[in-house]
């Protein structure tokens, strides 16, 4: 199944010019741990970076920088790791592991933002089938025990 089926289409976005304090407020308001930094290209939102709550703590707060003056464009994580909307979730997991990221914007064929996929989303998708698979051996044993010998 393509990753666009699993990704979250409701992405919290901001421009490069957005201050870090404004981004933190967006994260709090929407209960998320990241803001995707976008450029507007025609009518498309094109992701150019991502800033996480950890980035704010490590790069701004710990460095005692002023989050009211600092812009997202100054701290965004580059190069941005994205995944094509038609990629499968196994390939997406591989890309996340290879790039060492927990969140990836999902993009369409023109580079436009389609959604975001997080480690937690993929874990939920994998957990149910794995739990069902783990029950298979027990079911087979119970079935064998009911058969007369």
N, CA, C and O of each residue as an XYZ file, in Angstrom:
596
protein
N       0.830     -1.190      0.000
C       0.000      0.000      0.000
C       0.872      1.250      0.000
O       1.887      1.293      0.695
N       0.495      2.250     -0.758
C       1.296      3.487     -0.777
C       1.214      4.240      0.547
O       0.208      4.187      1.255
N       2.295      4.936      0.859
C       2.392      5.658      2.135
C       1.337      6.746      2.243
O       0.980      7.139      3.354
N       0.829      7.244      1.125
C      -0.206      8.282      1.204
C      -1.456      7.770      1.916
O      -2.256      8.562      2.415
N      -1.627      6.446      1.963
C      -2.771      5.861      2.670
C      -2.598      5.925      4.192
O      -3.581      5.881      4.933
N      -1.354      6.027      4.653
C      -1.064      6.012      6.087
C      -0.683      7.370      6.651
O      -0.777      7.590      7.858
N      -0.255      8.278      5.791
C       0.270      9.549      6.298
C      -0.844     10.438      6.839
O      -2.021     10.260      6.523
N      -0.442     11.383      7.649
C      -1.375     12.361      8.197
C      -1.415     13.557      7.241
O      -0.399     14.224      7.049
N      -2.570     13.833      6.643
C      -2.652     14.949      5.691
C      -2.710     16.321      6.366
O      -2.532     17.345      5.708
N      -2.957     16.340      7.671
C      -3.056     17.602      8.413
C      -1.680     17.981      8.964
O      -1.322     17.624     10.086
N      -0.930     18.704      8.158
C       0.441     19.056      8.510
C       0.484     20.502      8.997
O      -0.071     21.398      8.361
N       1.140     20.718     10.114
C       1.340     22.072     10.623
C       2.534     22.647      9.871
O       3.640     22.110      9.933
N       2.296     23.735      9.168
C       3.318     24.342      8.312
C       3.559     25.795      8.698
O       2.714     26.453      9.305
N       4.738     26.267      8.324
C       5.094     27.669      8.536
C       6.137     28.052      7.497
O       6.817     27.200      6.925
N       6.244     29.343      7.270
C       7.236     29.872      6.328
C       8.588     30.022      7.016
O       8.675     30.008      8.244
N       9.634     30.163      6.221
C      10.989     30.356      6.753
C      11.076     31.574      7.666
O      11.878     31.600      8.599
N      10.251     32.579      7.397
C      10.288     33.834      8.146
C       9.588     33.761      9.494
O       9.669     34.706     10.279
N       8.912     32.676      9.774
C       8.208     32.502     11.046
C       9.234     32.435     12.175
O      10.262     31.768     12.053
N       8.945     33.133     13.273
C       9.882     33.080     14.400
C       9.757     31.736     15.113
O       8.746     31.042     15.005
N      10.799     31.396     15.834
C      10.822     30.147     16.589
C       9.725     30.155     17.646
O       9.097     29.124     17.884
N       9.485     31.283     18.277
C       8.439     31.350     19.297
C       7.062     31.112     18.668
O       6.215     30.444     19.261
N       6.843     31.655     17.479
C       5.565     31.415     16.780
C       5.419     29.932     16.427
O       4.328     29.373     16.538
N       6.503     29.304     16.006
C       6.464     27.877     15.681
C       6.163     27.041     16.921
O       5.385     26.089     16.858
N       6.778     27.396     18.045
C       6.517     26.677     19.295
C       5.050     26.800     19.686
O       4.445     25.841     20.166
N       4.491     27.965     19.481
C       3.068     28.163     19.791
C       2.181     27.341     18.861
O       1.157     26.804     19.286
N       2.572     27.244     17.598
C       1.832     26.393     16.652
C       1.868     24.933     17.103
O       0.849     24.244     17.078
N       3.042     24.471     17.512
C       3.169     23.090     17.982
C       2.275     22.839     19.186
O       1.599     21.813     19.269
N       2.277     23.775     20.106
C       1.441     23.623     21.303
C      -0.037     23.641     20.945
O      -0.812     22.821     21.438
N      -0.420     24.563     20.096
C      -1.828     24.694     19.698
C      -2.337     23.423     19.018
O      -3.469     22.999     19.255
N      -1.507     22.821     18.181
C      -1.921     21.650     17.401
C      -1.465     20.325     18.009
O      -1.720     19.259     17.449
N      -0.784     20.397     19.169
C      -0.329     19.195     19.881
C       0.546     18.313     18.993
O       0.328     17.106     18.893
N       1.533     18.930     18.353
C       2.477     18.205     17.503
C       3.903     18.530     17.922
O       4.140     19.487     18.659
N       4.844     17.732     17.450
C       6.236     17.924     17.806
C       7.093     18.483     16.692
O       8.320     18.493     16.789
N       6.446     18.954     15.622
C       7.218     19.502     14.518
C       6.392     20.482     13.695
O       5.162     20.483     13.729
N       7.115     21.311     12.959
C       6.515     22.222     11.983
C       7.280     21.995     10.684
O       8.510     22.032     10.664
N       6.548     21.762      9.605
C       7.188     21.634      8.300
C       7.328     23.036      7.723
O       6.358     23.786      7.612
N       8.550     23.361      7.364
C       8.835     24.673      6.788
C       8.615     24.564      5.287
O       9.161     23.683      4.624
N       7.802     25.478      4.766
C       7.438     25.402      3.350
C       7.761     26.692      2.614
O       7.859     27.768      3.205
N       7.922     26.549      1.313
C       7.938     27.671      0.387
C       6.677     27.548     -0.456
O       6.261     26.441     -0.796
N       6.078     28.663     -0.790
C       4.930     28.667     -1.699
C       5.470     28.758     -3.121
O       6.181     29.703     -3.461
N       5.134     27.786     -3.940
C       5.510     27.777     -5.349
C       4.205     27.669     -6.126
O       3.548     26.628     -6.119
N       3.839     28.759     -6.798
C       2.506     28.866     -7.401
C       1.491     28.657     -6.286
O       1.508     29.397     -5.302
N       0.617     27.683     -6.410
C      -0.363     27.416     -5.355
C       0.026     26.202     -4.512
O      -0.772     25.716     -3.711
N       1.249     25.719     -4.694
C       1.694     24.514     -3.991
C       2.514     24.864     -2.763
O       3.255     25.847     -2.742
N       2.360     24.020     -1.725
C       3.210     24.109     -0.539
C       4.345     23.110     -0.745
O       4.117     21.900     -0.776
N       5.558     23.615     -0.886
C       6.720     22.762     -1.122
C       7.563     22.718      0.150
O       8.080     23.748      0.583
N       7.706     21.542      0.748
C       8.492     21.453      1.980
C       9.980     21.673      1.712
O      10.549     21.104      0.781
N      10.595     22.508      2.547
C      12.026     22.798      2.405
C      12.806     22.435      3.660
O      14.036     22.411      3.644
N      12.102     22.155      4.737
C      12.761     21.788      5.979
C      11.756     21.384      7.027
O      10.545     21.438      6.815
N      12.276     20.985      8.141
C      11.423     20.614      9.265
C      12.126     21.080     10.537
O      13.345     20.963     10.662
N      11.353     21.603     11.469
C      11.869     22.007     12.774
C      11.057     21.264     13.815
O       9.827     21.296     13.805
N      11.762     20.594     14.714
C      11.093     19.811     15.747
C      11.201     20.507     17.102
O      11.979     21.444     17.283
N      10.411     20.028     18.029
C      10.496     20.565     19.387
C      11.893     20.353     19.961
O      12.390     21.190     20.714
N      12.517     19.257     19.613
C      13.890     18.984     20.063
C      14.862     19.993     19.457
O      15.772     20.462     20.141
N      14.679     20.330     18.183
C      15.533     21.343     17.554
C      15.461     22.663     18.334
O      16.473     23.327     18.555
N      14.254     23.020     18.739
C      14.076     24.279     19.475
C      14.809     24.224     20.814
O      15.469     25.186     21.206
N      14.690     23.101     21.506
C      15.352     22.977     22.807
C      16.874     22.979     22.644
O      17.577     23.709     23.344
N      17.373     22.168     21.730
C      18.820     22.003     21.580
C      19.483     23.208     20.906
O      20.525     23.684     21.354
N      18.873     23.688     19.835
C      19.506     24.738     19.033
C      19.219     26.161     19.527
O      19.995     27.081     19.270
N      18.101     26.332     20.238
C      17.718     27.686     20.640
C      17.793     27.859     22.154
O      18.559     28.686     22.650
N      17.010     27.092     22.876
C      16.938     27.262     24.328
C      18.288     26.968     24.983
O      18.789     27.779     25.762
N      18.875     25.818     24.673
C      20.154     25.450     25.298
C      21.275     26.416     24.907
O      22.213     26.626     25.676
N      21.177     26.997     23.725
C      22.194     27.958     23.276
C      21.886     29.375     23.748
O      22.629     30.311     23.452
N      20.777     29.527     24.490
C      20.344     30.810     25.028
C      20.148     31.873     23.946
O      20.493     33.041     24.127
N      19.586     31.435     22.818
C      19.248     32.361     21.739
C      17.828     32.868     21.953
O      17.044     32.236     22.661
N      17.501     33.974     21.364
C      16.186     34.584     21.544
C      15.191     34.000     20.534
O      15.303     34.283     19.341
N      14.218     33.191     20.982
C      13.266     32.564     20.075
C      12.291     33.558     19.432
O      11.582     33.218     18.485
N      12.264     34.791     19.957
C      11.399     35.804     19.356
C      12.069     36.469     18.162
O      11.399     37.062     17.317
N      13.381     36.368     18.095
C      14.124     36.981     16.996
C      14.565     35.974     15.944
O      14.668     36.304     14.762
N      14.822     34.753     16.373
C      15.323     33.716     15.478
C      14.204     33.200     14.577
O      13.084     32.980     15.038
N      14.503     33.010     13.318
C      13.526     32.531     12.327
C      13.727     31.035     12.077
O      14.818     30.503     12.285
N      12.667     30.369     11.631
C      12.764     28.948     11.310
C      13.799     28.688     10.231
O      14.503     27.678     10.264
N      13.888     29.594      9.281
C      14.877     29.453      8.221
C      16.295     29.384      8.743
O      17.181     28.859      8.069
N      16.523     29.911      9.949
C      17.857     29.895     10.549
C      18.207     28.549     11.172
O      19.385     28.227     11.329
N      17.190     27.755     11.531
C      17.478     26.505     12.252
C      16.904     25.264     11.594
O      17.061     24.169     12.135
N      16.250     25.388     10.457
C      15.600     24.207      9.880
C      16.607     23.130      9.523
O      17.750     23.405      9.158
N      16.146     21.902      9.641
C      16.979     20.741      9.378
C      17.080     20.520      7.877
O      16.073     20.321      7.197
N      18.311     20.558      7.365
C      18.550     20.323      5.948
C      19.667     19.300      5.791
O      20.506     19.210      6.687
N      19.732     18.542      4.739
C      18.720     18.505      3.696
C      17.482     17.782      4.197
O      17.562     16.895      5.047
N      16.367     18.165      3.672
C      15.093     17.591      4.092
C      14.906     16.206      3.493
O      15.040     16.019      2.284
N      14.599     15.249      4.337
C      14.281     13.894      3.887
C      12.780     13.824      3.647
O      11.988     14.038      4.565
N      12.390     13.525      2.416
C      10.973     13.363      2.077
C      10.768     11.981      1.475
O      11.722     11.298      1.102
N       9.514     11.588      1.390
C       9.168     10.320      0.762
C       8.051     10.570     -0.236
O       7.129     11.341      0.030
N       8.137      9.914     -1.384
C       7.112     10.038     -2.422
C       5.826      9.370     -1.960
O       5.861      8.315     -1.327
N       4.711      9.973     -2.271
C       3.406      9.476     -1.827
C       3.090      8.053     -2.290
O       2.271      7.376     -1.668
N       3.716      7.591     -3.359
C       3.448      6.259     -3.883
C       4.382      5.187     -3.335
O       4.253      4.012     -3.677
N       5.314      5.588     -2.491
C       6.251      4.636     -1.888
C       5.506      3.762     -0.894
O       4.565      4.226     -0.250
N       5.904      2.520     -0.761
C       5.298      1.612      0.209
C       5.788      1.906      1.613
O       6.789      2.599      1.792
N       5.079      1.378      2.622
C       5.502      1.716      3.979
C       6.778      1.015      4.391
O       7.521      1.543      5.220
N       7.063     -0.169      3.838
C       8.337     -0.830      4.157
C       9.504     -0.005      3.623
O      10.503      0.174      4.320
N       9.393      0.493      2.408
C      10.444      1.336      1.827
C      10.567      2.649      2.595
O      11.665      3.188      2.740
N       9.442      3.161      3.084
C       9.471      4.387      3.880
C      10.225      4.159      5.179
O      11.032      4.995      5.585
N       9.967      3.041      5.829
C      10.679      2.704      7.063
C      12.178      2.620      6.776
O      12.988      3.154      7.533
N      12.541      1.956      5.694
C      13.950      1.838      5.328
C      14.585      3.215      5.149
O      15.692      3.458      5.628
N      13.883      4.115      4.458
C      14.414      5.468      4.247
C      14.566      6.219      5.570
O      15.554      6.925      5.774
N      13.600      6.068      6.461
C      13.677      6.748      7.757
C      14.890      6.250      8.554
O      15.609      7.037      9.169
N      15.101      4.943      8.530
C      16.241      4.366      9.240
C      17.544      4.842      8.603
O      18.466      5.259      9.305
N      17.618      4.782      7.292
C      18.830      5.202      6.573
C      19.186      6.662      6.861
O      20.359      7.005      7.010
N      18.168      7.512      6.936
C      18.393      8.947      7.126
C      18.372      9.369      8.586
O      18.687     10.514      8.910
N      18.001      8.450      9.467
C      18.001      8.747     10.891
C      16.958      9.768     11.301
O      17.223     10.629     12.140
N      15.759      9.677     10.709
C      14.687     10.621     11.030
C      13.464      9.878     11.544
O      13.216      8.727     11.185
N      12.714     10.557     12.384
C      11.480      9.983     12.941
C      10.226     10.492     12.237
O       9.135      9.952     12.419
N      10.398     11.545     11.427
C       9.261     12.137     10.704
C       9.716     12.483      9.298
O      10.837     12.947      9.086
N       8.820     12.246      8.334
C       9.141     12.602      6.952
C       7.918     13.190      6.265
O       6.839     12.597      6.293
N       8.085     14.359      5.646
C       7.007     14.878      4.816
C       6.792     13.952      3.611
O       7.743     13.410      3.048
N       5.546     13.789      3.241
C       5.162     12.984      2.081
C       4.837     13.958      0.964
O       4.056     14.891      1.149
N       5.444     13.735     -0.202
C       5.283     14.669     -1.315
C       4.686     13.986     -2.539
O       4.816     12.778     -2.738
N       4.018     14.822     -3.360
C       3.470     14.361     -4.621
C       4.489     14.489     -5.733
O       5.646     14.836     -5.498
N       4.047     14.204     -6.946
C       4.956     14.173     -8.102
C       5.582     15.523     -8.422
O       6.659     15.574     -9.015
N       4.927     16.621     -8.041
C       5.469     17.957     -8.299
C       6.189     18.524     -7.071
O       6.489     19.717     -7.020
N       6.465     17.665     -6.082
C       7.154     18.112     -4.881
C       6.260     18.779     -3.862
O       6.744     19.283     -2.849
N       4.955     18.791     -4.113
C       4.017     19.432     -3.199
C       3.783     18.561     -1.969
O       3.851     17.333     -2.035
N       3.511     19.213     -0.860
C       3.271     18.533      0.405
C       1.920     17.826      0.378
O       0.890     18.439      0.097
N       1.939     16.535      0.671
C       0.720     15.719      0.702
C       0.348     15.376      2.138
O      -0.832     15.265      2.472
N       1.362     15.208      2.984
C       1.124     14.822      4.368
C       2.445     14.635      5.074
O       3.500     15.039      4.584
N       2.366     14.015      6.237
C       3.582     13.695      6.993
C       3.394     12.314      7.604
O       2.292     11.932      7.998
N       4.482     11.584      7.672
C       4.446     10.268      8.298
C       5.482     10.262      9.410
O       6.605     10.737      9.241
N       5.084      9.719     10.540
C       5.968      9.663     11.694
C       6.216      8.211     12.078
O       5.433      7.320     11.749
N       7.301      8.000     12.769
C       7.662      6.682     13.287
C       6.467      6.044     14.003
O       6.185      4.861     13.813
N       5.773      6.828     14.820
C       4.625      6.314     15.577
C       3.518      5.808     14.651
O       2.890      4.788     14.934
N       3.277      6.523     13.543
C       2.248      6.103     12.592
C       2.585      4.735     12.009
O       1.724      3.861     11.914
N       3.834      4.561     11.625
C       4.264      3.302     11.021
C       4.241      2.173     12.040
O       3.877      1.042     11.716
N       4.628      2.480     13.262
C       4.618      1.468     14.311
C       3.197      0.941     14.541
O       2.994     -0.262     14.701
N       2.224      1.845     14.554
C       0.824      1.425     14.717
C       0.389      0.528     13.555
O      -0.323     -0.453     13.768
N       0.807      0.853     12.339
C       0.437      0.052     11.167
C       1.044     -1.343     11.231
O       0.434     -2.309     10.773
N       2.230     -1.451     11.789
C       2.908     -2.741     11.871
C       2.460     -3.562     13.076
O       2.464     -4.792     13.015
N       2.080     -2.917     14.148
C       1.779     -3.608     15.401
C       0.600     -4.568     15.274
O       0.680     -5.692     15.769
N      -0.472     -4.168     14.638
C      -1.660     -5.012     14.554
C      -1.389     -6.299     13.778
O      -1.690     -7.380     14.283
N      -0.824     -6.220     12.552
C      -0.557     -7.481     11.853
C       0.455     -8.366     12.574
O       0.339     -9.591     12.532
N       1.440     -7.769     13.232
C       2.417     -8.571     13.968
C       1.763     -9.269     15.160
O       2.074    -10.424     15.451
N       0.872     -8.580     15.840
C       0.165     -9.193     16.972
C      -0.704    -10.353     16.490
O      -0.764    -11.397     17.140
N      -1.369    -10.174     15.363
C      -2.190    -11.246     14.800
C      -1.327    -12.436     14.394
O      -1.697    -13.589     14.615
N      -0.184    -12.146     13.803
C       0.733    -13.203     13.393
C       1.244    -13.978     14.597
O       1.406    -15.196     14.526
N       1.496    -13.289     15.693
C       1.996    -13.964     16.895
C       0.966    -14.910     17.479
O       1.333    -15.851     18.183
N      -0.314    -14.690     17.207
C      -1.388    -15.551     17.696
C      -1.509    -16.831     16.882
O      -2.120    -17.798     17.338
N      -0.941    -16.849     15.694
C      -1.091    -17.984     14.794
C      -0.587    -19.286     15.404
O      -1.278    -20.302     15.334
N       0.590    -19.276     15.993
C       1.152    -20.498     16.568
C       0.261    -21.038     17.691
O       0.017    -22.242     17.764
N      -0.215    -20.169     18.549
C      -1.092    -20.596     19.642
C      -2.398    -21.178     19.140
O      -2.896    -22.162     19.687
N      -2.955    -20.572     18.099
C      -4.194    -21.071     17.515
C      -4.014    -22.476     16.956
O      -4.872    -23.341     17.134
N      -2.890    -22.693     16.280
C      -2.605    -24.011     15.712
C      -2.472    -25.060     16.808
O      -2.969    -26.176     16.655
N      -1.813    -24.722     17.909
C      -1.658    -25.667     19.024
C      -3.023    -26.013     19.627
O      -3.304    -27.175     19.922
N      -3.859    -25.000     19.803
C      -5.190    -25.254     20.383
C      -6.010    -26.156     19.463
O      -6.733    -27.040     19.923
N      -5.887    -25.919     18.167
C      -6.615    -26.733     17.203
C      -6.139    -28.186     17.264
O      -6.954    -29.106     17.201
N      -4.844    -28.395     17.383
C      -4.279    -29.752     17.463
C      -4.735    -30.465     18.745
O      -5.001    -31.667     18.744
N      -4.816    -29.699     19.825
C      -5.191    -30.285     21.111
C      -6.646    -30.755     21.105
O      -6.990    -31.684     21.835
N      -7.492    -30.143     20.308
C      -8.908    -30.529     20.244
C      -9.128    -31.783     19.403
O     -10.145    -32.458     19.567
N      -8.201    -32.107     18.511
C      -8.361    -33.259     17.631
C      -8.080    -34.533     18.415
O      -7.135    -34.596     19.201
N      -8.923    -35.559     18.189
C      -8.642    -36.848     18.844
C      -7.365    -37.470     18.268
O      -7.059    -37.301     17.087
N      -6.648    -38.170     19.095
C      -5.379    -38.762     18.636
C      -5.547    -40.156     18.196
O      -4.579    -40.794     17.782
